[in-house]
Amino acid sequence: MPLSLPAHVTAVDTDDGAMVLLDERTGKYRQLNPSGALILRLLLQGAPAQTAAAALAQRYPQAHADVDADVARFIEALRQAGLLRD
């Protein structure tokens, strides 16, 4: 099953390639930098975490060694915050 935003989360792209998430239950905003926004966009389109990691590694080749773990931590952080669901 692809990942998705819960009904209480609104995502808005910004002009600089970043993204803002609003948790309507708490009123808290979370800003994602362009890397986080890229990962989330791909996941929401149905791409697996490995595809998101590969896209990030292509954009930032110097980070290639850690990118799989970074994407996994990012996904888990969004889940724990209630901003992403399976």
URTABEL-V583954 format. One record per residue. RES is the residue in one letter. OMEGA is omega in whole degrees, -180 to 180 (NA if undefined). Layout:
BEGIN
[[RES:OMEGA] [RES:OMEGA]]
END
This chain:
BEGIN
[[M:-179] [P:177] [L:180] [S:175] [L:173] [P:-178] [A:-178] [H:-179] [V:177] [T:179] [A:179] [V:175] [D:176] [T:-176] [D:-177] [D:178] [G:178] [A:-179] [M:175] [V:176] [L:176] [L:173] [D:-174] [E:177] [R:-175] [T:-175] [G:-179] [K:174] [Y:172] [R:178] [Q:175] [L:175] [N:-178] [P:178] [S:178] [G:179] [A:178] [L:-180] [I:-177] [L:179] [R:-180] [L:179] [L:-179] [L:175] [Q:178] [G:179] [A:175] [P:-179] [A:-179] [Q:178] [T:178] [A:178] [A:179] [A:178] [A:178] [L:178] [A:178] [Q:-180] [R:-178] [Y:-175] [P:-179] [Q:-178] [A:-172] [H:-175] [A:-174] [D:-168] [V:180] [D:179] [A:179] [D:179] [V:178] [A:178] [R:179] [F:179] [I:-179] [E:178] [A:178] [L:177] [R:-178] [Q:178] [A:-179] [G:-177] [L:-178] [L:178] [R:178] [D:NA]]
END
